[in-house]
């Protein structure tokens, strides 16, 4: 196989960008972006936000100590802002109790038609950024005659919306 030619083939009449494998390897595509690497993928839990919140609160303490050491008192505004941002990270650190595979299963049960293909994406609602699974479902026939969107609360597992389009 010629290293200057990409492994993928375009459909006749389509446009697109093709990157030769040698160029892609030389550029060092990160493993998490490499579609050719197979394996289980899990959505990171949102409790990781607590770590960032801890850093912001630590920064607020540091600014407070620096103010005590002689920085202008107006820096209390910065310390207060860091505290607010840190607290926001803590109150928005929801634990994802519903995994993507479980959300796909719930969406399959809620659909009005036999599901063929489905796709899960996580979104966020409200000022606390509560996680919500958005599941696109397509009917099992080829080509799909129906499609739908099932929205599932990623914390409680409650079905928020079921929308079907024929």
C-alpha positions as CSV (number, residue, x, y, z in Angstrom):
1,X,0.0,0.0,0.0
2,X,1.3,3.4,-0.9
3,X,1.9,5.6,2.2
4,X,0.9,8.7,0.3
5,X,-2.6,7.4,-0.4
6,X,-5.3,7.4,2.3
7,X,-6.9,4.1,3.3
8,X,-10.4,5.5,3.2
9,X,-12.2,5.8,-0.1
10,X,-14.6,8.6,-1.0
11,X,-17.9,7.9,-2.7
12,X,-18.0,9.1,-6.3
13,X,-19.2,12.6,-6.7
14,X,-18.6,13.6,-3.0
15,X,-16.2,16.2,-1.7
16,X,-14.1,16.0,1.4
17,X,-10.7,16.2,2.9
18,X,-8.4,13.2,2.7
19,X,-5.4,13.0,4.9
20,X,-2.8,10.4,4.0
21,X,-2.0,8.0,6.8
22,X,1.7,9.0,6.8
23,X,0.8,12.6,7.4
24,X,-1.7,11.8,10.1
25,X,0.9,9.6,11.9
26,X,3.5,12.4,11.6
27,X,1.1,14.9,13.1
28,X,0.6,12.7,16.1
29,X,-3.2,12.4,16.3
30,X,-4.1,12.0,20.0
31,X,-5.4,8.6,21.0
32,X,-8.7,10.0,22.3
33,X,-9.4,11.5,18.8
34,X,-8.3,8.5,16.8
35,X,-11.4,6.8,15.4
36,X,-9.4,3.7,14.5
37,X,-8.7,2.8,18.1
38,X,-11.5,0.6,19.3
39,X,-12.5,0.1,22.9
40,X,-15.1,1.0,25.5
41,X,-15.7,4.7,26.0
42,X,-17.3,6.2,29.1
43,X,-18.5,9.8,29.6
44,X,-16.4,11.3,32.4
45,X,-18.4,11.9,35.6
46,X,-19.3,15.5,36.3
47,X,-18.0,15.1,39.9
48,X,-14.7,16.1,38.4
49,X,-15.9,19.7,38.7
50,X,-15.3,19.5,42.4
51,X,-11.5,19.4,41.7
52,X,-11.7,22.6,39.8
53,X,-13.9,24.1,42.6
54,X,-11.2,23.2,45.1
55,X,-8.6,25.0,43.1
56,X,-10.7,28.1,42.9
57,X,-11.3,28.0,46.6
58,X,-7.6,27.5,47.2
59,X,-6.9,30.5,45.0
60,X,-9.3,32.6,47.1
61,X,-7.5,31.5,50.3
62,X,-4.1,32.4,48.7
63,X,-5.4,35.9,47.6
64,X,-6.7,36.4,51.2
65,X,-3.3,35.5,52.6
66,X,-1.6,37.9,50.1
67,X,-4.0,40.7,51.1
68,X,-3.0,40.1,54.7
69,X,0.6,40.3,53.6
70,X,0.2,43.7,52.0
71,X,-1.8,43.5,48.7
72,X,-4.4,46.3,48.2
73,X,-7.7,45.6,50.0
74,X,-9.5,45.9,46.7
75,X,-8.3,42.4,46.0
76,X,-11.1,41.1,48.2
77,X,-13.2,41.5,45.2
78,X,-11.0,38.9,43.4
79,X,-11.1,36.6,46.4
80,X,-14.9,36.8,46.5
81,X,-15.2,36.1,42.8
82,X,-13.0,33.0,43.2
83,X,-15.2,31.8,46.1
84,X,-18.3,32.2,43.9
85,X,-16.8,30.4,41.0
86,X,-15.5,27.6,43.3
87,X,-18.9,27.2,45.0
88,X,-20.6,27.1,41.5
89,X,-18.3,24.2,40.6
90,X,-19.4,22.3,43.7
91,X,-23.1,22.8,43.3
92,X,-23.0,21.9,39.6
93,X,-21.0,18.7,40.1
94,X,-23.8,16.2,39.5
95,X,-23.1,12.5,39.8
96,X,-24.1,10.8,36.5
97,X,-26.2,7.9,37.7
98,X,-27.4,7.0,34.2
99,X,-24.7,5.8,31.9
100,X,-24.9,6.1,28.1
101,X,-25.8,2.5,27.6
102,X,-28.6,2.7,30.2
103,X,-29.9,5.8,28.5
104,X,-29.9,4.1,25.2
105,X,-31.9,1.2,26.7
106,X,-34.4,3.6,28.3
107,X,-34.8,5.4,24.9
108,X,-35.4,2.1,23.2
109,X,-38.2,1.3,25.6
110,X,-39.8,4.7,25.3
111,X,-39.9,4.8,21.5
112,X,-43.1,4.2,19.6
113,X,-41.4,2.1,16.9
114,X,-38.7,-0.6,16.7
115,X,-35.3,1.1,17.0
116,X,-32.5,0.4,14.7
117,X,-29.7,2.9,15.1
118,X,-29.4,5.3,18.0
119,X,-27.0,8.0,19.1
120,X,-26.5,9.4,22.6
121,X,-25.1,12.9,23.4
122,X,-25.1,14.6,26.8
123,X,-26.4,18.2,27.1
124,X,-26.9,20.5,30.1
125,X,-29.9,22.4,31.3
126,X,-30.4,25.3,33.6
127,X,-28.0,27.5,35.5
128,X,-26.6,24.5,37.5
129,X,-25.9,22.7,34.2
130,X,-27.9,19.6,35.1
131,X,-26.9,16.8,32.7
132,X,-29.5,15.4,30.2
133,X,-29.1,12.6,27.8
134,X,-30.3,13.4,24.3
135,X,-30.9,10.2,22.4
136,X,-31.6,10.2,18.7
137,X,-33.4,7.0,17.7
138,X,-34.1,5.8,14.1
139,X,-36.5,3.1,13.0
140,X,-35.2,-0.3,12.2
141,X,-36.3,-0.3,8.5
142,X,-33.8,0.7,5.7
143,X,-33.9,3.6,5.1
144,X,-35.4,4.7,8.4
145,X,-39.0,5.9,8.0
146,X,-39.2,7.3,11.5
147,X,-36.9,9.1,13.9
148,X,-37.2,10.4,17.4
149,X,-35.6,12.3,20.2
150,X,-35.7,11.0,23.8
151,X,-34.4,13.3,26.5
152,X,-33.5,11.6,29.8
153,X,-32.3,13.2,33.0
154,X,-28.8,11.8,33.6
155,X,-29.0,12.1,37.4
156,X,-32.4,10.6,38.1
157,X,-33.2,8.6,35.0
158,X,-36.5,10.3,34.5
159,X,-37.7,10.6,30.9
160,X,-38.1,14.4,30.2
161,X,-39.4,14.3,26.6
162,X,-40.2,11.9,23.8
163,X,-40.5,13.5,20.4
164,X,-41.3,11.4,17.3
165,X,-41.2,12.5,13.6
166,X,-42.5,10.3,10.8
